């Protein structure tokens, strides 16, 4: 249904990759098996040696050697397989990168088609015109005040100025003049206000 | 009587009930039996999670020296779980969808769901995202036995299959089959 739409189709490449990976897994499993055999052969050799059957021990060790060579061979094969898988996967990435680049390029082309130089110039001219027009309208609107209105504004201004003047003369507070000589410190006087203060504080507390 | 908890050599803390002798005997009254079985199920799932054990067999109560011996027997009080009782516990777990008989069609061996297939599905998806393996074809072997240990290491293929089926429902997985075997591809999804 809807969910299936986002799932890509299984391509032959996918199958090939899976096949390779399965082969790789098989090799890994095979290596595991050989590892077990190696350990067993060694145990067998040890057991034979303990019972004094030297020739049997040698045979076991020989078998072990052979398995070891097999392990080495599979290592090489595994490497080749993994390399191949990596190469394929990397190529797939490259393909998708190429695809992405192609699409990006096409989009860019589309965009460029829409904005060729002439149309841009034309557009800029039009914009300039529009701006001029806008400016004219602005000017017209700004100079829209009639002479009567202008007079009214001037009147209001005069009125405000007069009011300010009147207020200033009304509350003419007489300020003391600046002292002409330096103040002389009197030593006894501070004691009296201090006592007054304490008396006040007592009265408040009561 | 006082029962105490016990930490096993594998670092699992057994609950105090595990040192109570009656715990190991199937209770004759259905009510009591249900309670004790419930405790067994909790214990089994906790232990399975601790040791990452996926399979529980009736056989585990019959033989010594297996993964479950710390739980199915208690040497300190000389008690062990009888196979018949373990079998009935497994049956209860299967009926509660906390386990499933695997392979199906027998009752001796069960796959434990200490994570439900739905939860495994999320674990699988999360693993694929964190290791950057979305949109790549993965073999089951590769998932269950990754070169770097993951939460999915050693997951039974059947359980993995179920998790993949859950992801397929939301369009996040795709099974690919070839003559030699199967693989899966995971997607980001919506």
Contacts between the chains, C-beta under 8 A, distances in Angstrom:
chain1	res1	chain2	res2	distance
A	2	B	171	8.0
A	3	B	169	7.4
A	3	B	170	6.3
A	3	B	171	3.3
A	4	B	171	6.4
A	6	B	171	5.5
A	6	B	187	6.8
A	6	B	189	7.9
A	6	B	190	7.4
A	7	B	171	5.9
A	7	B	174	5.2
A	7	B	187	6.8
A	8	B	174	7.9
A	10	B	174	7.2
A	10	B	176	5.4
A	14	B	137	5.8
A	14	B	176	5.9
A	14	B	185	7.3
A	15	B	176	6.8
A	15	B	178	5.2
A	17	B	137	5.0
A	18	B	137	5.0
A	18	B	139	7.0
A	18	B	176	5.4
A	18	B	178	5.4
A	18	B	181	7.9
A	18	B	183	4.1
A	19	B	178	5.5
A	19	B	180	6.2
A	21	B	137	6.5
A	21	B	138	7.6
A	21	B	139	4.8
A	21	B	142	6.7
A	21	B	183	6.6
A	22	B	139	5.6
A	22	B	141	7.9
A	22	B	178	7.2
A	22	B	180	4.7
A	22	B	181	4.7
A	22	B	183	7.2
A	23	B	180	7.6
A	25	B	139	5.2
A	25	B	141	4.0
A	25	B	142	6.6
A	25	B	181	8.0
A	28	B	141	7.4
A	28	B	145	7.9
A	29	B	141	7.4
A	89	B	136	6.8
